[in-house]
Amino acid sequence: MKKFAKVGAGSIALLLAGCIGYGAFGYFDAISDADDLRTRADTLIASDFGGASLGAERYQQLLAVQDPRFEQHGGVDMTTPGAGITTISQSLSKRVGFEKFTPGIGKIRQTGYALGLESELSKEQIMALWLDTLEMGRGPEGWVTGFHRMSEAVFGAPPRAIKDEQYLSLLAVMIAPAQYRIGTKDDALADRTGRIGRLVSGKCAPIDNSDVWLEGCM
């Protein structure tokens, strides 16, 4: 019995060591990529495509929906209500740190990469890259990548200049871009937009960390 216990403990130790090693692999990849990403981010910010371009209130609304403690955490947040299991930094990592992301074990390297980004880039730079690489769904002329691009494609103006409900619909579509059709009569999108409106106005709150669909705001 003791022999089996030792084997089991050894297997667990090897598994943990492998996970840590794979995460470290992602971390150092992010360190290696940081200079190019920093240059890309600074170009976006200078072109007014960063988080500040949304205006202070709308920036906070975006965080409330997507990653409430983005400005405070170091890349990982598993406790904040509504945050889910993927932070903005982890979401960005999936798009800039992988040729093809595979769920499951890929999450370990993704998290390591996110920690590396957080150690090398500012929050402003991470946000600019994230906004630029977001999959936003179908626009009038096909699939759109980029938060600002979708605003221009559907509403003809940057996010800061559109109507409140239009802006909230941009926030709403991010959770499932292939599922919604922004700028059209889409009852499901209207429902999620309404939930977000109640959230950002302080009328409701997510139930727990996993409540990314805002069941607490029905």
C-alpha positions in Angstrom: 0.0 0.0 0.0 2.8 2.4 0.9 4.5 1.5 -2.4 1.4 2.6 -4.3 1.1 5.8 -2.3 4.7 6.6 -3.1 4.1 6.0 -6.8 0.9 8.1 -6.7 2.7 11.0 -5.0 5.6 10.8 -7.4 3.2 10.9 -10.4 1.5 14.0 -9.0 4.8 15.7 -8.4 5.9 15.0 -11.9 2.6 16.3 -13.2 2.9 19.5 -11.2 6.5 20.0 -12.3 5.4 19.5 -16.0 2.6 22.1 -15.6 5.0 24.6 -14.0 7.5 24.0 -16.7 5.0 24.4 -19.5 3.8 27.6 -17.9 7.3 28.9 -17.6 7.8 28.1 -21.3 4.9 30.6 -22.0 6.3 33.1 -19.6 9.7 33.3 -21.3 8.1 33.3 -24.8 6.2 36.5 -23.7 9.5 38.0 -22.5 11.0 37.2 -25.9 8.1 38.7 -27.8 7.7 41.8 -25.6 9.8 44.3 -27.6 7.7 43.7 -30.8 4.5 43.8 -28.9 5.4 47.0 -27.1 6.2 48.7 -30.3 2.9 47.6 -31.8 1.0 48.7 -28.7 2.6 52.1 -28.7 1.7 52.6 -32.3 -1.9 51.8 -31.6 -2.0 54.1 -28.6 -0.5 57.0 -30.6 -3.2 56.4 -33.3 -5.9 56.7 -30.6 -6.8 53.0 -30.6 -6.0 52.3 -26.9 -8.2 52.1 -23.9 -8.0 55.9 -23.2 -9.7 56.5 -26.6 -12.9 55.2 -25.2 -13.2 57.9 -22.5 -13.0 57.2 -18.8 -16.6 56.2 -18.3 -16.8 53.8 -21.2 -13.4 52.3 -20.4 -14.7 51.4 -16.9 -17.9 50.0 -18.5 -15.7 47.7 -20.6 -13.8 46.5 -17.6 -17.0 45.9 -15.6 -18.1 43.5 -18.3 -14.9 41.8 -19.3 -12.3 42.0 -16.5 -13.4 44.1 -13.5 -10.0 43.9 -11.7 -7.8 44.3 -14.8 -6.0 47.3 -13.4 -5.3 45.5 -10.1 -4.4 41.9 -10.9 -1.2 40.5 -12.3 -2.7 38.5 -15.2 -4.9 36.0 -13.4 -8.2 36.5 -11.5 -10.3 33.5 -10.4 -12.4 35.1 -7.8 -14.0 38.4 -8.9 -17.7 38.1 -9.7 -18.3 38.1 -13.5 -14.7 37.8 -14.4 -14.8 34.2 -15.5 -11.6 32.2 -15.9 -9.9 34.3 -18.6 -8.6 37.8 -18.0 -7.9 40.3 -20.7 -4.2 39.5 -20.4 -4.9 35.8 -20.9 -7.3 36.5 -23.7 -4.6 38.6 -25.5 -2.1 35.8 -24.9 -4.2 33.3 -26.8 -4.1 35.5 -29.9 -0.5 36.8 -29.9 1.3 33.9 -28.2 -0.1 30.9 -30.2 -0.2 29.9 -33.8 -3.1 27.6 -32.8 -4.5 27.6 -29.3 -5.6 24.2 -27.9 -7.9 24.3 -24.9 -6.9 22.2 -21.9 -3.2 22.1 -21.4 -2.8 25.2 -23.6 -4.4 27.1 -20.7 -1.2 26.5 -18.7 1.1 28.1 -21.3 -1.5 30.8 -21.9 -1.4 31.8 -18.2 2.4 31.8 -18.2 2.4 34.0 -21.3 -0.1 36.4 -19.6 2.2 36.6 -16.6 5.1 37.4 -18.9 3.1 40.1 -20.7 2.2 41.7 -17.3 5.9 41.8 -16.3 7.0 43.5 -19.5 4.1 45.7 -20.8 2.0 48.3 -19.1 -1.8 47.8 -18.6 -2.3 50.5 -21.3 -0.2 48.6 -23.8 -1.9 45.3 -23.0 -5.4 46.9 -23.4 -4.5 48.5 -26.8 -3.3 45.1 -28.1 -6.4 43.3 -26.8 -8.8 45.8 -28.3 -7.0 45.6 -31.7 -7.1 41.8 -31.8 -10.6 41.2 -30.5 -12.8 39.0 -32.7 -16.0 41.1 -33.1 -18.2 39.1 -35.4 -19.8 39.9 -38.7 -20.0 43.5 -39.9 -21.7 44.9 -43.0 -18.8 43.6 -45.2 -17.8 40.4 -43.4 -15.9 39.3 -40.3 -14.3 42.1 -38.3 -11.3 41.9 -36.0 -10.7 44.9 -33.7 -13.0 46.8 -31.3 -12.5 50.2 -33.0 -12.9 48.7 -36.5 -16.2 47.2 -35.6 -17.5 50.5 -34.3 -16.5 52.2 -37.5 -17.8 49.5 -39.7 -21.3 49.3 -38.1 -21.9 52.7 -36.6 -19.6 54.9 -38.7 -17.8 56.4 -35.8 -15.2 55.5 -33.1 -16.4 54.0 -29.9 -16.2 57.2 -27.9 -18.6 59.0 -30.3 -21.4 56.5 -30.7 -24.7 56.3 -28.7 -24.7 54.6 -25.3 -26.8 51.6 -26.5 -24.6 51.1 -29.5 -21.5 51.1 -27.3 -23.1 48.6 -25.0 -23.9 46.4 -27.9 -20.2 46.3 -28.8 -19.5 45.1 -25.3 -22.3 42.6 -25.6 -21.0 40.9 -28.8 -17.5 40.2 -27.4 -18.6 37.1 -25.5 -19.8 35.2 -28.6 -19.0 37.1 -31.7 -20.2 34.3 -34.1 -23.5 34.1 -32.3 -24.7 37.7 -32.6 -25.2 40.1 -35.5 -24.5 43.6 -34.3 -26.3 46.5 -36.0 -29.3 44.4 -36.9 -32.5 43.3 -35.2 -31.1 40.6 -32.9 -33.2 39.8 -29.9 -30.5 37.7 -28.2 -28.0 40.5 -28.6 -30.6 43.0 -27.3 -31.2 40.9 -24.3 -27.5 40.8 -23.4 -27.1 44.5 -24.1 -29.9 45.1 -21.6 -28.2 43.0 -19.0 -25.0 45.0 -19.5 -26.9 48.2 -19.2 -28.2 47.2 -15.9 -24.8 46.1 -14.7 -23.0 49.3 -15.6 -25.8 51.4 -14.1 -25.3 49.6 -10.8 -28.8 48.0 -10.8 -27.5 44.5 -10.6 -24.3 42.4 -10.1 -22.9 39.1 -11.3 -23.8 36.1 -9.1 -20.3 34.8 -8.9 -17.0 34.5 -10.8 -18.4 32.2 -13.4 -21.4 34.5 -14.2 -20.0 35.9 -17.5 -23.5 35.7 -19.0 -24.8 38.0 -16.3 -27.6 35.8 -15.0 -27.6 38.1 -12.0 -28.8 40.9 -14.3 -31.8 39.2 -15.9 
